[in-house]
Amino acid sequence: MSDTEKLSALSAVSNGASVSPIGKAKYRVGNDTVHVRFCSSSAAASDKYKFNINPNTLSADYELWVCGSATTYYLMPVSVMRDIYDNPNTYEDRHHPGIKVVSVDAASHTVTYAVGGVHLSLSSYFGGKL
């Protein structure tokens, strides 16, 4: 199901441009490279989603987070991901050094990513198009 949701979200952001896979979790959309992540809904917290930022993320032009279904997604330029990743207080994955962990609240369109509850509004990236 996650592949179907990813492809549906990619189609939504593409504005009719061609979409083709170019590697693990990356797609060429027109002239841009988009790194795509999908997180399914949890019964315990239906509006909360966990994503990670890794070196593969940072090698794309855009990051696309699909939250539960293709109707709820955020398309962000990689510069936003780099700012989060480079923050010295960003949460690091305990088992995978170099991978940063974030939490998206789709109800409030925010991502929390660093010690002390540092967060960023994702409102301007919700439902984005290339």
Order of alpha helices (4+ residues) and beta strands (2+ residues): alpha-beta-beta-beta-beta-alpha-beta-beta-alpha-beta-beta-beta
